[in-house]
Amino acid sequence: MTETPRTVGVVGAGVMGTGLAQSLAQSGHEVILVDRTDEILDRARGEIAQGLRFSRVLGAEGPAEDRRTVAGRIAYTTRYEGFGTVDFVIENITEDWDLKRGVYERIDALCPPHAVFAANTSVIPITRIGAAVARPDRVLGMHFMNPVPLKPTVEMIRGHHTTDATLDTAHRLLARMGKEGVVVQDSPGFVSNRVLMLTVNEAVCLVHEGVATAEEVDRIFRSCFGHPMGPLATADLIGLDTVLQSVRGLHTAFSDSKYRPCPLLVRMVDAGLLGRKSGRGFFEHSVLPTA
C-alpha cells in the first residue's frame, strides 16, 4: 500500500466534492474529480478558481503557490477510467443507497487493490458500504464539514471490517491536508449528524409552530450560547435537501419518531428553498457567480 496517498479520486462535484478537490490540490495531491455531466464539472471548475482566489484572504492557503499550478492538479471528467491510478477515493454523492452502491461496485472493479475508499456520508452505515465491495477492510467514513478548505477536523468512522492500517492511511492523507481526524464507531448519523440533525429539525419545528422566527431562533444560539452560527443558518449552509435526506435516513435507521422530519422542512424542500445553493432557505443568500 502507498505510504501516503498521492492521487485521489473525488466522486461528486457538488459543494462538498468541489471543496474537497480544492483542499486536496492545495495540499499537493493530484485529483481526479468525476461527476455525471460537463455542466456540473464546469460549475465546479469555476467555484474552485474562485475559492483559490479567495483562499489567501480567508487564511486557508499554506505556502505561497501559484493558483494556476494548484488548479492544474485537478482533472475534470465524466468517466471513471482514470481511477485505475488512484491511491484513495472520497465519495460525495447524494445520500441515496442505490446510487452509492452502484458507484462503489464500479470503482471497486477499476481501482488498484491498495486503494482506500472513504465515504463522505452523513447517515449511511459504513459497514453497509464495505459489504458492497471486495475490500471492506479498506473502507471507512470521512465526514468532512463545509466549507472543506476552512475546517481543520474530520469525523472518521470505522466500519466493522475497517483495519488500523486503513485508518492510518486516512490520517496521513488528512495530515498532508493540514487536518486531523476524530475516529468514532459506525452508527447512522455517527456523532455529528445524530446530534446536529435533531437540533436543526427541532429548530425548524419551533418556526413551524410559531414559537419563534428563524432570526430569533438563531439569535438565541449565537447570543446566549456563543455559537458562531445558529442551527437554521447552518441548515441553509448544508442545504435543506441534504438535511431532509439525513433526517429521513435517521428516521429509517432507528424507527424512532423523534427523527420524524418537520413538515415545514419537507415543504421548503418541495418548494425549492434549499438554502445557500438556491439563494433562499430560512434566510436570503447571494448566489456567487462562477468564474
N, C-alpha and C positions, 0 to 999 in steps of 0.2 A: 504494500500500500504506500502511496506517495506520502512522505512525511508531512508536508504542508501543502494543501490544495493550491494549485496554480491556476487551473482553468475551471471556471464554474458555469454550469448551465442554469439559467434562471427561466422558469416556466411561468408565463403570465406577465403581461406588461401593463397591468393596472397600477394603482397607486403604490402598492407595496413592492411589486416587481420592479417598477421603474426606480423607486428609491433604493432598492437593493442593488440593482445594476450600477447605479451611480456610486454608491458607497463601496462596492467591490472594486470598481475601476479606479476609484480614488486611492484605494489601498494596494494597487499594483496588480490586481488579478485580471486575467483575460476572461471576458464574459461573453457567453452566447445567450442572447435574450430572444426567446421564442414566444410568439402568440399567433392567433388564428388569421389575422389579416394585416396587410400592409398599412392600412389606415391606423390601426391601433399602434403599430410599431412606429409610424411617422409621428404620432402624438407623443409616444414615449421618448423618441429622439429629441423632440422639441423641449419636453419637460426636463430631460436630463441636461440639455445645453443650458437651459435657464437655471437649473439647480447648480450647475458648475459655476455659472457667472456669479451667483449669489453666495456660494458656499464660503468664500473667504470673509464676506461681510458677516455671515452668520456664525463664523468660527468653527466650521466643521472640517475645513481642509487642513491637512498637516503640512509637510514640507512643500515649498513653492514648486509647482509643476504646471507647465503649460496646459491649459484646459483642453486644447485640441489633442494633446498627447493622451490625456486621460480618456477623452471621448473616443479616441481611436482604438481603445482596448475593448470596446463593445461591438459585437457583431449582431445585427438585427436580422431575424429570419422567421419564416413561417414553417420551416422544415426542421425536423429533429436530427437529420443525418449527422450534423456536426457534433452530436453528443457522444460519438464514438471516441472522442479525445478528452472528455471532461473527467475531472477528479471528484467533483462534488456537484450535486444538483439541489437547488432550492425551488420548491414548487409553491406557487402563489395563486392558484386559480380559485374560482368560486367554491363555496362550501357545499358542493353537490357531489355526493359519494360516487354516483355512476360516472360522472365526468372525471373525478380524481382517479378512480380505479383504471379507467381507460388510459390516462396519461402514464400511470406507473407501470402498467403492463407494457406500454410502448417503449418507455425509456429503459426498462429492465432488459429488453432484448437488444438495445443499442449500446448502452454504456459499458465501459470496461468493468471487469469483475471487482476491481478495488474501489470503484466509485461509491460514495456515500449519498444517500437520498435523505433530504431534510424537508419535512412538510411544514410550511408556514401557515398552519391551520389554526382556527380559533376553537373548534369544538370536536372535530372528527378524531376518534381514538387512533393513536399512533400504531398500536398493535394491529388494528384492522388494516391499516395501510401496509404494514410489514407482511401481512398474510397474502397480499396481492402480488408479491414479488418473490424472486428466488433468493434474495439476500436479506431476510428480515433482521439479521444481526447488524446490518449496515443502514438501518432506517431509524431516524429519530425525528422529534419535533423541534423546530426552531421558530418560536413565536416572536418575530420582530415587531417593534412598535413603530408607529407613524409619527413624524417623518423619520424614516430609517437613518439617513445620514446624521441626524442630531441626537439619536437615542443610544446611550452607552451600554445598556444592559438588555440581554435577550433571555427570554424564558425558554429553557431547553427541557424537552420531555423525553424520558427514557421509556421506550416501548418494552413489551415483555421479553423480546429477544435482543434488544439493543445491547451491544457489548461496551466495555470500558474503552476499548480501542477506538470505536466509533465516536464516543463522546470526546475522547482526546483529540481526534481529528477535527471535530467541530470546534472544540476550544481553540485549537491552533488557528483555524480559519478566522474566528472572532478576534483573537489577539492581533492578528495582522490587520484587521479592520479597525483596531482601536476599541474593541468592545469586549465585554465579558459576559459569561452565561451563568444563570442560576438553574440548576438541574432539579426537576420535580418528577414525580411519578405520573404514569399515564392515567388520566381520568377525563371525561368530557368537560371541556372548558378549562381544564388544568387549574391553575390558581388564579391567574389574572382575569380571565373572562368569566369564570364561575362567579367571581365577586363583582366584577365591573358590569357585566350584562344585567345582573339582577338589579344593581344600583341604577343603571340607565333606565331599565324597564319600569322600575318603581317611580323614577323621576318623571317619566312620560305619563304614568298613571296620575301623578299629582296634577299635571297640567290638564289631563283628560277630565279629571273630576272637578276642576275649577278651584282647587285648593290654593294654587299659586300660578303665576305666569312663568314662562320659561326663563325670563330675565330674573325673576325673584328666586326661583329655584337655584339657578347658577350663582346668583349673588350671595346666597347663604353659604354655599360651599366655598366660594372664593374668600368672602369676608370673615366668616366665622371659623372656618377650618384652615384657611390659608392655602387652599388648593389653587394652583395657577390657572386651572380651567374647570368650569362646572361640568356636571355629567351630561347636560344636553348639548353644550358646545363640543364636548368630547364625542358625543354621538354624531354630531354634524361632521366632525373631522374624520371619524371612522367611515361614515357612510351609513345612512339609516337602513338601506337594504342589507348591508353586511350585519348590522346589529340585529335586524329581524331574523336573518338566517341563523345567527348564533343563538338567539333566544329560543327559536324553534328547535334547534339542534339539542339544546339542554332539555327542553320540554320532552322531546322524543326519548332522549337517553335515560332520563331519570323517571319519566312518567309521573312527574310531581307537578301539581297545579301551580306551585309557586313560580314556575318558569313560564306560565301562560303569557304569550305576548299581549301587550296592551292594545286594545282596539284602535287607539289613536295612532300608534306606531304602524299598524297594518295599513290604516287608511292613508297615512302620509306617504308610505312607500307606493301604494297603489296610485297615488296622485303624482308620483314622480318627484316628490320633495325629498331628495336623498341627502341633503347637506351640502358640503362644500363642492362636491363633484358636480352637482346640478345647479349650484348658485343659491339654493334656498332649502332650508330644513326648518329647524326651530328658529334659526336666525338667517338674515340675508348675508350673502357672501359674494365677493367678486371672483369670477372665474378668470384666472390669469390666461392671457393669450399664449399660445405656443410659439416658439421661435420659428 
